[in-house]
């Protein structure tokens, strides 16, 4: 059975019926153009592009988890776990629900970046705080940009990505409080020093 139309419709009752008939659908890839992600990733895709609200998608994610969704699933194309997928696709509530259910909180994926990197660049301070508390490494550098989660927060502040929640300054403050190093290029940046809130978050004033 193809659950793609059920996800598109945000039909929770239909999803529950399909999962009751075939629990394996909780982990069956959903064909989407050039990739076939896990159903939870597919729901996040639909939130990101506006086909579903996050509330409707979250209820369906909860149904998938209850039916036995593999919370250790890794996207075959980029290596991202489900938590990273949810964060990068601007679904913080889904990410939190996955963490509550036991999904890995520190697994590296694309660019060897962790959920903490992604929460920082997407401006999601509640998740940044939670991931730090879960042992997220504030000094870990990704493999593509050689940048820490604080560096990703700075990039998200300077050039907000699609789906940004706009709270990169709060993320930066949390990372610095947790021991992240403020590197010279930020400490000496005129743009940073012109923004009192960011300068304060970095401990520069």
C-alpha positions in Angstrom: 0.0 0.0 0.0 1.2 3.5 -0.8 0.6 5.9 2.1 1.7 8.9 0.2 -1.9 10.1 -0.5 -2.7 9.6 3.2 0.2 11.8 4.2 -0.6 14.4 1.6 -4.2 14.6 3.0 -3.0 14.7 6.7 -5.6 12.0 7.3 -4.8 10.6 10.7 -7.7 8.2 10.8 -6.7 6.7 7.5 -3.1 6.4 8.6 -4.0 4.6 11.8 -6.2 2.2 9.8 -3.4 1.5 7.3 -0.9 0.9 10.2 -3.3 -1.4 11.9 -3.6 -3.4 8.8 0.1 -3.4 8.0 2.5 -2.1 10.8 5.4 -2.4 8.3 4.2 0.8 6.7 5.6 2.7 9.7 9.0 2.2 8.0 8.1 1.9 4.3 9.9 4.4 2.1 7.6 7.1 0.6 8.5 7.9 -3.0 9.1 11.6 -3.5 10.6 12.7 -6.8 14.3 11.7 -6.7 14.3 10.2 -3.2 12.2 7.9 -1.0 12.5 9.0 2.6 11.2 7.4 5.8 7.5 8.3 6.5 8.5 10.6 9.3 11.0 12.5 7.1 8.2 12.6 4.4 5.9 14.3 6.8 8.6 16.9 7.7 9.0 17.5 3.9 5.3 18.3 3.8 5.5 20.8 6.6 8.6 22.4 5.1 6.9 23.0 1.7 3.6 24.0 3.2 1.5 21.0 2.4 0.8 20.3 6.0 0.8 22.2 9.3 3.2 20.9 11.9 0.4 20.0 14.3 -1.2 17.7 11.8 2.1 16.1 10.9 3.0 15.7 14.6 -0.1 13.6 15.2 0.8 11.4 12.3 4.4 11.1 13.5 3.1 10.0 16.9 1.0 7.3 15.2 4.1 6.1 13.3 6.1 5.9 16.5 3.4 3.9 18.2 3.3 1.6 15.2 7.0 0.9 15.5 8.8 3.5 13.4 12.6 2.9 13.5 13.9 5.9 15.4 17.5 5.0 14.4 16.7 5.3 10.7 19.3 7.1 8.7 18.6 8.7 5.3 20.4 6.7 2.6 21.4 9.8 0.6 22.8 12.1 3.2 23.2 10.1 6.4 20.9 12.3 8.5 18.9 10.8 11.3 15.3 11.6 11.8 16.0 14.3 14.5 18.3 16.1 12.1 15.8 15.8 9.3 13.0 17.2 11.4 15.2 20.2 12.6 16.5 21.0 9.1 13.0 20.9 7.7 11.8 23.4 10.4 9.8 20.9 12.5 11.0 21.5 16.1 8.0 20.0 17.7 8.5 16.8 15.7 12.2 16.8 16.6 11.3 17.1 20.3 8.8 14.3 20.1 11.4 12.0 18.4 13.8 12.8 21.2 11.2 12.1 23.8 10.7 8.7 22.1 14.4 7.8 22.3 15.7 8.9 18.9 19.5 9.6 18.9 20.3 13.2 19.9 23.9 13.4 18.7 24.2 11.3 15.6 26.2 13.1 12.8 24.8 13.2 9.3 25.4 15.3 6.2 28.7 17.2 6.6 29.2 15.3 9.8 27.0 17.9 11.4 24.9 17.0 14.4 21.3 17.9 15.4 22.9 20.6 17.6 24.5 22.3 14.5 21.2 22.2 12.8 19.2 23.5 15.7 21.7 26.4 16.0 21.5 27.5 12.3 17.7 27.1 12.3 17.4 29.4 15.4 15.7 26.9 17.7 16.9 27.7 21.2 14.7 25.2 23.1 16.2 22.4 21.1 19.7 23.8 21.4 19.3 23.9 25.2 17.9 20.3 25.2 20.6 18.9 23.0 23.4 20.6 25.1 21.8 19.0 28.2 21.8 15.6 26.4 25.6 15.9 25.9 25.8 17.8 22.6 29.4 18.8 21.8 29.5 22.6 21.5 33.1 22.4 20.2 32.5 19.8 17.4 33.4 21.0 13.9 31.6 19.8 10.9 33.4 18.2 8.0 32.3 20.7 5.3 32.7 24.1 6.8 35.0 23.3 9.7 32.6 25.1 12.0 31.1 24.5 15.4 27.4 24.8 16.3 28.2 28.4 17.3 29.5 29.0 13.8 26.3 27.6 12.4 24.3 29.9 14.7 26.3 32.8 13.4 25.7 31.8 9.8 22.0 31.4 10.4 21.9 34.9 12.0 23.8 36.4 9.1 21.9 34.6 6.3 18.8 32.9 7.7 18.0 29.7 5.9 14.5 28.8 4.7 12.4 27.7 7.6 14.5 29.6 10.2 12.8 30.3 13.5 14.8 33.5 13.8 16.3 33.0 17.3 19.9 32.4 16.4 21.0 35.0 18.9 19.4 33.1 21.8 21.1 29.9 20.4 24.4 31.7 20.4 24.0 32.8 24.0 23.2 29.2 25.1 26.2 27.8 23.3 28.6 30.4 24.7 27.2 29.8 28.2 27.9 26.1 27.6 31.5 26.8 26.8 31.6 27.4 23.0 34.6 29.4 21.9 33.9 32.8 20.3 36.4 32.8 17.4 38.3 36.0 16.4 36.3 36.5 13.1 33.1 37.0 15.2 34.7 38.9 18.0 36.2 41.4 15.5 33.2 41.6 13.2 31.8 45.1 12.8 28.4 43.6 12.0 28.4 41.6 15.3 29.5 44.6 17.3 26.8 46.7 15.6 24.1 44.3 16.9 24.0 44.8 20.7 22.0 41.7 21.2 24.4 39.4 19.4 27.5 41.1 20.9 25.9 40.5 24.3 25.2 36.9 23.5 28.8 36.4 22.6 30.0 38.1 25.8 31.6 41.0 23.9 29.8 43.6 25.9 
